[in-house]
Amino acid sequence: MLSRDILRKIRKIELSASRLVSEQLAGRYHSVFKGRGMAFSEVREYLPGDDVRSIDWNVSARMSRAHIKLFTEERDRTVMLLVDMSASGLFGSQEQSKREVAAEMAAMVAFSAIANDDRVGLIVFTDKVELYLPPKKGKKHVLRVIREVLSYEPESRKTDVGVGLEYLSRVIKRRCVGFLISDLLATDWERPVRMAARRHDLVPIIISDPLESALPNLGLLVVQDIESGVLLEFDTGGPEAKEYRRRVAASTAERAVVLRRLKLDFVEVQTNESHVDALVHFFRRRERRMIHT
């Protein structure tokens, strides 16, 4: 039984995501994600300016006039949401936790997909796959996806990105669009991301919190790793704080270098930023890249 708070959040996400998709995202989504291929539509008489490579010579000979084949893009795609449900997603120094932001990003992608008659599926993973919803169409199914992302109680607190991506390639045989929604704090994600990107159109959505990169000077604190449970003493005003900021900045820069080397489009959003702006920026960037390729 879902709590009133969860139901209220689901309803809020549904309303905001539906509005944003209809106003800003649906058209851009349609333009940057290609269908599965081209399907024959019909034959019509050749007109000046038509591509001569499209001429159907058999029909042309039979009709004694040139005719060309017309094709339409098959738009029926599969969109898979791979959501990292490890314990680090519970963190949030702003109004929302990273997991709540993940639910909103998932909702905007899912509503964009069904607006284009695509199928949406969900893989929830930690250091194992904990939930799989096969791809389906329709608003009712999308609302279930959002509900699971918001309310699912994972068995494990740890994370293994490779587990989710390997499962994706096992259950989805044909090429799909896969949105990997994670903070990518783990260090062993490059190889599985590279392998999955060879088979699918993979788009990492990386969610972070501003407090993860710059701790305020609060003196000596006892902090706990939310996934491992390990306790550490940390002087937020000492040299280790400066070293921590340096390492986080270096890790963030290296992550971007790796993703660009893999030629992946990706989205970065913090819990204090506009989620829709991050997606719109991603769509614009992808549109520009597609024009020049």
C-alpha positions in Angstrom: 0.0 0.0 0.0 1.5 3.3 -1.1 1.6 6.1 1.4 -0.2 9.4 0.8 3.1 11.1 0.4 4.2 8.8 -2.4 0.9 9.1 -4.1 1.1 12.9 -3.9 4.6 12.8 -5.4 3.5 10.5 -8.2 0.6 12.8 -9.1 2.8 15.9 -9.0 5.4 14.3 -11.2 2.7 13.1 -13.6 1.2 16.6 -14.0 4.5 18.4 -14.3 6.1 15.9 -16.7 3.1 15.7 -18.9 3.0 19.5 -19.2 6.7 19.9 -19.9 6.7 17.1 -22.5 3.8 18.6 -24.4 5.3 22.1 -24.3 9.1 21.5 -24.7 10.3 17.9 -25.0 8.1 15.8 -27.2 9.1 17.3 -30.5 12.8 17.4 -29.7 12.6 13.8 -28.5 11.1 12.7 -31.8 13.8 14.5 -33.8 16.9 13.1 -32.0 15.9 9.4 -31.6 15.7 7.5 -34.8 13.3 4.6 -35.3 14.3 1.0 -36.0 14.7 1.5 -39.8 12.8 2.3 -43.0 9.7 0.5 -44.0 8.1 0.4 -47.5 5.1 2.6 -47.7 3.8 2.9 -51.3 4.8 3.5 -55.0 3.9 6.8 -56.8 4.7 8.3 -60.1 8.2 9.9 -60.5 8.3 13.7 -60.1 11.1 16.1 -61.2 13.5 16.4 -58.3 12.9 12.9 -56.9 15.9 10.7 -56.2 16.5 8.5 -59.2 17.9 5.8 -56.9 14.3 5.3 -55.6 12.9 4.3 -58.9 11.1 1.0 -58.9 12.1 -0.4 -62.3 9.6 -3.3 -62.3 6.6 -1.0 -61.7 7.9 1.6 -64.1 8.2 -1.0 -66.9 4.7 -2.3 -66.2 3.1 1.2 -66.1 5.2 2.6 -68.9 6.0 5.6 -66.7 8.7 6.0 -64.0 7.6 5.3 -60.5 9.5 5.5 -57.2 9.3 3.7 -53.9 8.3 5.6 -50.8 9.5 4.6 -47.4 8.5 5.7 -43.9 10.6 5.5 -40.7 9.5 2.8 -38.3 9.0 4.8 -35.2 8.1 1.9 -32.8 11.1 2.0 -30.5 11.9 0.5 -27.2 13.1 2.9 -24.5 14.6 1.3 -21.4 15.2 3.2 -18.1 18.0 1.8 -16.0 17.8 3.3 -12.6 20.6 2.9 -10.0 18.8 2.3 -6.7 21.8 2.1 -4.5 21.8 3.9 -1.2 23.8 6.9 -2.5 20.6 8.0 -4.2 18.9 8.7 -0.9 21.3 11.6 -0.4 20.1 15.2 -0.9 21.1 18.5 0.6 18.4 20.4 -1.3 14.7 20.0 -1.3 14.9 16.7 -3.3 17.1 13.6 -2.9 18.9 12.2 -5.9 16.4 9.4 -6.1 13.5 11.9 -6.4 15.3 13.7 -9.2 15.9 10.3 -10.9 12.1 9.7 -10.7 11.4 13.1 -12.4 14.0 12.6 -15.1 12.6 9.1 -15.7 9.1 10.5 -15.9 10.0 13.1 -18.5 11.8 10.6 -20.7 8.9 8.1 -20.3 6.2 10.6 -21.1 8.2 11.8 -24.1 8.5 8.2 -25.3 4.8 7.3 -25.0 3.9 10.7 -26.7 5.7 9.2 -29.7 4.1 5.8 -29.3 7.3 4.1 -28.1 7.4 1.4 -25.5 9.0 2.0 -22.1 10.6 -0.5 -19.8 12.4 -0.3 -16.5 15.4 -2.0 -14.9 16.1 -1.3 -11.2 19.5 -2.3 -10.1 21.9 -2.1 -7.1 24.7 -4.6 -7.2 22.1 -6.9 -8.6 19.0 -6.5 -10.8 16.2 -6.1 -8.4 13.2 -5.3 -10.7 12.4 -5.6 -14.3 9.3 -4.2 -16.0 9.1 -5.3 -19.7 8.6 -2.5 -22.2 5.0 -1.5 -22.8 3.1 1.4 -24.2 0.6 3.6 -22.5 0.2 6.1 -19.7 -0.9 3.5 -17.1 2.4 1.6 -17.6 4.4 4.8 -17.3 2.7 5.7 -14.0 3.7 2.3 -12.7 7.3 2.9 -13.8 7.3 6.2 -11.8 5.7 4.6 -8.8 8.4 1.9 -8.7 11.3 4.4 -9.0 9.8 6.5 -6.1 8.7 3.7 -3.8 10.8 0.7 -4.4 12.7 -0.6 -1.4 15.9 -2.2 -2.6 17.4 -5.3 -0.9 21.0 -4.1 -1.3 22.6 -0.7 -0.6 25.6 -1.2 -3.0 25.9 -0.6 -6.7 27.3 -2.3 -9.8 26.5 -0.5 -13.0 27.7 -3.4 -15.1 25.0 -5.7 -13.6 22.2 -3.5 -14.9 23.8 -3.0 -18.4 24.6 -6.7 -18.9 21.0 -7.5 -18.0 19.8 -5.0 -20.5 21.6 -6.7 -23.3 20.2 -10.1 -22.2 16.6 -9.1 -22.1 16.5 -6.6 -25.0 17.9 -8.3 -28.1 17.2 -5.5 -30.6 18.8 -2.1 -30.5 17.0 0.2 -28.0 17.4 3.6 -26.4 18.7 3.1 -22.9 18.8 5.9 -20.3 21.2 5.0 -17.5 20.1 7.1 -14.5 22.8 7.1 -11.9 25.3 9.2 -9.9 28.1 7.1 -11.4 30.1 7.3 -8.2 31.4 3.8 -8.8 34.8 3.4 -10.5 34.2 0.3 -12.5 31.6 1.5 -15.0 33.6 2.3 -18.1 33.9 -1.2 -19.6 30.2 -2.1 -19.2 29.1 1.3 -20.5 31.4 0.8 -23.6 30.0 -2.7 -24.2 26.4 -1.7 -23.9 26.9 1.4 -26.1 28.0 -0.9 -28.9 24.6 -2.6 -29.0 22.3 0.2 -27.9 21.8 3.9 -28.0 23.0 4.6 -24.5 22.4 7.9 -22.7 23.8 8.3 -19.2 21.8 10.7 -17.0 24.2 11.6 -14.1 22.6 13.0 -11.0 24.7 14.7 -8.3 24.2 17.0 -5.3 26.2 20.2 -4.8 27.2 19.1 -1.3 29.0 16.1 -2.7 31.7 18.3 -4.3 32.1 21.1 -1.8 31.5 20.4 1.9 31.0 23.5 4.1 33.5 24.3 6.8 31.8 22.8 9.9 34.9 21.6 11.7 35.5 18.0 12.7 32.7 15.6 11.6 32.0 11.9 11.8 30.6 10.9 8.4 29.3 7.6 7.2 29.5 6.0 3.8 25.9 5.5 3.0 26.5 2.3 1.0 29.2 0.5 3.0 28.3 1.9 6.5 31.9 2.8 7.2 32.4 5.7 9.7 35.2 8.3 9.1 36.4 11.3 10.9 36.7 14.3 8.6 37.9 17.8 9.2 35.9 20.0 6.9 38.3 22.9 7.5 41.5 20.9 7.2 43.8 19.9 4.3 41.8 16.7 3.7 38.8 18.8 2.7 40.9 20.6 0.1 42.2 17.3 -1.2 38.6 15.9 -1.2 37.4 18.8 -3.4 40.4 18.3 -5.7 39.7 14.6 -6.1 36.0 15.1 -6.8 36.8 17.8 -9.5 39.3 15.5 -11.1 36.9 12.5 -11.0 34.1 14.6 -12.6 36.4 15.8 -15.3 37.7 12.3 -16.0 34.2 11.0 -16.2 33.3 13.6 -18.9 36.5 12.7 -20.8 35.6 9.0 -20.8 32.1 9.5 -21.9 33.2 11.8 -24.8 35.8 9.3 -25.8 33.0 6.7 -26.0 31.1 9.2 -28.1 28.1 9.2 -25.8 25.7 12.0 -25.4 25.0 12.4 -21.7 23.0 14.6 -19.3 24.4 16.1 -16.0 22.0 17.5 -13.5 22.3 18.5 -9.8 19.5 18.4 -7.3 19.4 22.2 -7.1 19.1 22.6 -10.9 16.2 22.6 -13.4 15.7 19.0 -14.6 13.9 20.1 -17.8 16.6 22.6 -18.7 19.1 19.8 -18.5 17.1 17.6 -20.9 16.4 20.5 -23.3 20.1 21.3 -23.4 20.9 17.6 -24.1 18.3 17.5 -26.9 19.8 20.6 -28.5 23.3 19.3 -28.2 22.3 16.0 -29.8 20.5 17.8 -32.6 23.6 19.8 -33.5 25.8 16.7 -33.4 23.4 14.8 -35.7 23.4 17.6 -38.2 27.1 17.5 -38.5 27.5 13.7 -38.7 
